[in-house]
């Protein structure tokens, strides 16, 4: 998503829970909550559970959108310019996160970028 498509009235936890609840609606509520927090932890934002999208930096919003996407248990994720507008440190963090998710979840990623120096 170009604008991350986060619901502004929901917290970080609520935004990720949308995907978890859609895919795992048969599970008990406490298990879905644990899964939601697991996906948020995977993108390194456990400390932001109660924040709303307006309170997040651009990089944080991207990571929450990514947590919501991986909560859908995809086999493939396509990224359109995932590093645009990021400073060099945030870019490195984002690239490592994509690599880590590929490795730990067995994902395939396609990254579209115009910057030849980016290596995810």
KASUL-V120016 format. One record per residue. RES is the residue in one letter. PSI is psi in radians with two decimals (999 if undefined). BURIAL is 1 if it has 9 or more other ideal C-beta (glycine too) atoms within 8 Angstrom, else 0. D_FIRST is the distance of its C-alpha to the first C-alpha in Angstrom with 1 decimal. Layout:
res	psi	burial	d_first
RES	PSI	BURIAL	D_FIRST
RES	PSI	BURIAL	D_FIRST
//
This chain:
res	psi	burial	d_first
X	2.34	0	0.0
X	-0.66	0	3.8
X	0.27	0	5.5
X	-0.31	1	4.8
X	0.71	0	6.3
X	2.48	1	9.5
X	2.01	1	12.7
X	-0.41	0	14.9
X	-0.15	0	18.1
X	2.65	1	17.4
X	3.06	1	18.1
X	-0.86	1	16.3
X	-0.72	1	18.4
X	-0.68	1	17.8
X	-0.75	1	14.0
X	-0.59	1	14.5
X	-0.48	1	17.5
X	-0.82	1	15.7
X	-0.78	1	14.6
X	-0.79	1	18.0
X	-0.56	1	19.9
X	-0.69	0	18.4
X	-0.60	1	19.3
X	0.69	1	22.5
X	-0.35	0	23.9
X	-0.28	0	27.4
X	2.68	0	27.6
X	2.67	0	29.5
X	-0.74	0	27.6
X	-0.57	0	28.8
X	-0.68	1	27.4
X	-0.65	1	23.9
X	-0.73	1	24.1
X	-0.70	0	25.2
X	-0.76	1	22.3
X	-0.82	1	19.8
X	-0.57	1	21.6
X	-0.80	0	21.8
X	-0.65	1	18.0
X	-0.69	1	17.8
X	-0.63	1	20.8
X	-0.51	1	19.3
X	0.14	1	16.8
X	0.53	0	19.7
X	0.53	1	19.1
X	-0.57	0	21.9
X	-0.17	0	23.4
X	0.31	1	20.6
X	-0.72	1	20.8
X	0.09	0	22.1
X	2.69	1	20.0
X	2.76	1	17.8
X	-0.63	1	14.5
X	-0.32	0	16.6
X	0.04	0	18.8
X	2.62	1	16.3
X	2.94	0	16.0
X	-0.72	0	12.8
X	-0.67	1	13.4
X	-0.74	1	14.1
X	-0.69	1	11.0
X	-0.74	1	9.0
X	-0.60	1	11.7
X	-0.72	1	11.6
X	-0.65	1	8.0
X	-0.73	1	9.6
X	-0.73	1	12.7
X	-0.69	1	11.4
X	-0.77	1	10.0
X	-0.37	1	13.5
X	-0.30	1	15.3
X	0.06	1	14.8
X	0.93	0	17.0
X	2.78	0	15.3
X	-0.42	0	17.4
X	2.38	0	14.8
X	2.30	1	11.4
X	2.24	0	10.0
X	2.24	1	8.7
X	1.83	0	8.1
X	0.97	0	10.3
X	-0.25	1	9.8
X	0.00	1	13.1
X	2.36	0	13.0
X	0.04	0	14.8
X	2.50	1	16.1
X	2.87	0	19.8
X	-0.64	0	21.7
X	-0.81	0	22.1
X	-0.63	1	18.5
X	-0.81	1	17.6
X	-0.70	0	20.3
X	-0.78	1	19.2
X	-0.73	1	15.6
X	-0.73	1	17.3
X	-0.66	0	19.8
X	-0.77	1	17.4
X	-0.79	1	15.7
X	-0.77	1	19.3
X	-0.75	0	20.5
X	-0.70	1	18.1
X	-0.81	1	19.0
X	-0.80	0	22.6
X	-0.53	0	22.8
X	-0.07	0	20.8
X	0.54	0	21.7
X	2.74	1	18.2
X	2.33	0	17.7
X	2.46	1	15.0
X	2.10	0	14.2
X	2.10	1	13.3
X	2.17	0	13.0
X	2.60	0	14.7
X	-0.06	0	17.3
X	1.98	0	19.1
X	-0.28	0	21.9
X	-0.26	0	22.8
X	2.37	1	19.8
X	1.72	0	20.8
X	999	1	18.7
//
